[in-house]
Amino acid sequence: MADTDKDQVKVSDKAITMAPPEVLSKIFSFLDQRSLRVCLLVSHDWRACSEPVIWRTYSITTTDFVNLFNEPDKDKFAININEVFFKNCHHIRFLNISDVHGAADTTNLGSWEHLEKSLPHFKYHLPSVAPGAVLAANPGIRELRWDTGDLTLGNEFVFLLKRASRDLKKLSIVGNFEGQEHFIIKYLIKGDKEEEEEAGPPAIAQGDNDNGDTVDFKLEELTLKETIYSPFGNSVLNVKVLCDIPGVLPIRSLTILDFRTIQFSNEPYQQYDSLLNILRKCPNLEKLCVSFDMSSIPDSSSESFLRSHPYFSFLPFDPYLIIKQDDFVDVMYSSCPKLREIEFGMARQFTREHWVAMIADYGSQLESLSVWGDVSKFDDTVFMAMMDPSTSHPPRDRLHCLTRLNINGMKHLHECAWMPLKHLPQLKEFRARGVPLDATKLITKGEDAWTCKGLEILEIFVAIPKRAQWNCGNQEMVTGWWQKVKLSCQEDVLEKSNQIQIKVCEMIGRLTQLRELRIEGERSTLFQCICLELTLETGLDRLAPLQKNLEKLIVSALDEKLCGRREVEWIAQNWIHHQNRRWLERHSPISSRSPSSSSSPDKNGKSEQTSCTGTELDDDGGSFPSPKLKELIGISTQSSTSYQSEEEARSNIEWLKDQCPTLRVCAL
Amino acid sequence: MKVTLESSDGQVFTVDKEVAELSVIIKEMLVIEQANQDHPIPLLNVGAVELAKVIEYCEHHRNDPTIDDDEDYDSRKKPIEMDDWDKQFTIVNKEMMFELILAANSMQVKPLLHLGCRYAADIVKRMSPTEIRDLFQIDDDFTPEEQDKIEWEKQWTKL
């Protein structure tokens, strides 16, 4: 036995050396790109196995991508790049061609013209050859995201699709379609059979499914995003080809972004033009998104949320994707009965009846609903009926599957936007930017009013009515556009406001599953409300339980006072270092510090830093679990009502950054 | 129902059929050799020590749902959770674990292979090429020119 043991050890040492390639590949699938690149250098075997994994996911900028196919100049470097790329591109399964700066450029018409002038060859040199060649070398591609920036897509794109194999599952095209998208859709529905006859040589190797009538596309997700925002532009979704093509598009997810209108028939703007004509072709659809891409707008708070979108600055009129048609929802439901996720952005054309019908039809299966923008027809009645089925006629099921709800920018819902927190206990994500919630109302619903204990993402705007308004006349008056305030008691109002804030913080603090919290306010005094201050006097300490899961806290236009000396200390102590005994021992408990010591926070802070930064790394390196909280965004240092100077605020924030190197702090 | 398995060094193990069937290879063998179950199933690539360990793993995970071995599955995106038992199980020396990976591979015990590869990946992470070669006793079979070329390719791929 001893002998065999010895042998074993010997063999073991060589174990991985002799590991079959499939085992190496499997091991490599757990590695990040950096480690994989190390593996490249180990040996020929290791190189052969790590290379495909490295190339599996590939991102490239549009410019670089186009350059790959340009005639090599004298530039020797470029030739070599091409060589390496084409040698390896057959490994690519997830390809992302996009310009990092593309999104920003499109917001600016000037830069678009500039691009066109400076790169005249782009338009003509981004031909079928380029993407086609990549895809021809790579029949196994699964995901293709092509962001062409401002370039015009030609029907060359169809050639691209032909080269992509039938294994393609996700296709995302961002570009200026100029009506060419109907070729794409046509191909997706009909395949290349007809094209072959018309266009000559078949592009794809003939598969087993050649004889079948149906196209064996595995495409599951399709995203089309238009990039031109000019008022005279062609942001028309052109699907007129759908009239005369039999067959269906078997996708499960359809996303249409930034298109202004839809064109179905050959006559533009006909009455029948409607989203419905696409939906009729997609019976398997589970997710539908007809909306506008707001992701390029860095921080879109309530009002600016809508105005900052280039689309809306160009176009004063409504988008035209949905036609006022009484039976719209009925047709939608009979066409796509499986829908589970719905997003409509700025869908002003729906009537109240449409919304009611949509909730009634899809309500029991809906998992995600997003109706954002200034959609006034989606009003209190619709919303309340949705939340509380007992009030609806006829009575219907609860929205028992709904886990994600987004009503960003629907300020007219301010009266009832708190309801999801009470009536949808299964909710995981609730976004209500720019919808002022009356704090007095929130807290009068009782201690346990919020049933959604599993909430992971919350975006709210909490507003507390101002004293001046409360004392006016008969205790009831309209404050701005948002709120009727009724006050039953006449206690000291400032005191009361603090109590309200503490209560609200308490309620938020109970949502211990929160990963992302965004608290909004309205800096302008126009709206006659106070917002959460998030000081220790106003309930910050009630948010301590969030230390369990909170990763990101965003405060937006809030005038909060998180950058006070005691507040930053509290954050470090309760959200970052709460499990770090050494840190806690070194820092005396906050309660023993008097707030008046803030006269020299700078000095204190600095001496502390110099004394402990040296040892901190040695002592604490990895000895306590890394804190959950990673980002703290939007802290205001120049609060209008601030009790401290901006300088103090800045130095406090610097102190926080020093104490919590893992925390990203963004201060305004 | 019981199944007997024989390791490469001749040791015989008796296990429940459903336990043994976590190995895709054994499962297939059992289908083929249904009539012929008196003889132990020979596992020519697996030593007794490893086999015992593999069986220990299979016993514990006998009721787990099977995982799909999808080619598109990207392990980096969605790691499979390890439970405490698994963590305990992986506390063995490196050699043993590498042997287990090979055993799991030859027997096609997918979840164990998954676990082992993840373990191996954790070891390889943060290592330099030289350290990896030392650990696995791999010969550096690159010529200096090849070395340069790889370095150069690496540079521009900016992966």
Boltz contact constraints between the chains, C-beta under 6 A:
constraints:
  - contact:
      token1: [A, 12]
      token2: [B, 95]
      max_distance: 6.0
  - contact:
      token1: [A, 12]
      token2: [B, 99]
      max_distance: 6.0
  - contact:
      token1: [A, 13]
      token2: [B, 137]
      max_distance: 6.0
  - contact:
      token1: [A, 14]
      token2: [B, 137]
      max_distance: 6.0
  - contact:
      token1: [A, 15]
      token2: [B, 98]
      max_distance: 6.0
  - contact:
      token1: [A, 15]
      token2: [B, 99]
      max_distance: 6.0
  - contact:
      token1: [A, 15]
      token2: [B, 102]
      max_distance: 6.0
  - contact:
      token1: [A, 16]
      token2: [B, 98]
      max_distance: 6.0
  - contact:
      token1: [A, 16]
      token2: [B, 136]
      max_distance: 6.0
  - contact:
      token1: [A, 17]
      token2: [B, 136]
      max_distance: 6.0
  - contact:
      token1: [A, 17]
      token2: [B, 138]
      max_distance: 6.0
  - contact:
      token1: [A, 23]
      token2: [B, 105]
      max_distance: 6.0
  - contact:
      token1: [A, 26]
      token2: [B, 117]
      max_distance: 6.0
  - contact:
      token1: [A, 27]
      token2: [B, 117]
      max_distance: 6.0
  - contact:
      token1: [A, 27]
      token2: [B, 120]
      max_distance: 6.0
  - contact:
      token1: [A, 27]
      token2: [B, 121]
      max_distance: 6.0
  - contact:
      token1: [A, 29]
      token2: [B, 75]
      max_distance: 6.0
  - contact:
      token1: [A, 30]
      token2: [B, 75]
      max_distance: 6.0
  - contact:
      token1: [A, 30]
      token2: [B, 118]
      max_distance: 6.0
  - contact:
      token1: [A, 30]
      token2: [B, 121]
      max_distance: 6.0
  - contact:
      token1: [A, 31]
      token2: [B, 121]
      max_distance: 6.0
  - contact:
      token1: [A, 33]
      token2: [B, 159]
      max_distance: 6.0
  - contact:
      token1: [A, 35]
      token2: [B, 125]
      max_distance: 6.0
  - contact:
      token1: [A, 37]
      token2: [B, 154]
      max_distance: 6.0
  - contact:
      token1: [A, 38]
      token2: [B, 129]
      max_distance: 6.0
  - contact:
      token1: [A, 40]
      token2: [B, 150]
      max_distance: 6.0
  - contact:
      token1: [A, 41]
      token2: [B, 129]
      max_distance: 6.0
  - contact:
      token1: [A, 42]
      token2: [B, 129]
      max_distance: 6.0
  - contact:
      token1: [A, 42]
      token2: [B, 132]
      max_distance: 6.0
  - contact:
      token1: [A, 42]
      token2: [B, 133]
      max_distance: 6.0
  - contact:
      token1: [A, 43]
      token2: [B, 138]
      max_distance: 6.0
  - contact:
      token1: [A, 43]
      token2: [B, 141]
      max_distance: 6.0
  - contact:
      token1: [A, 44]
      token2: [B, 141]
      max_distance: 6.0
  - contact:
      token1: [A, 54]
      token2: [B, 159]
      max_distance: 6.0
  - contact:
      token1: [A, 81]
      token2: [B, 156]
      max_distance: 6.0
  - contact:
      token1: [A, 84]
      token2: [B, 153]
      max_distance: 6.0
  - contact:
      token1: [A, 142]
      token2: [B, 72]
      max_distance: 6.0
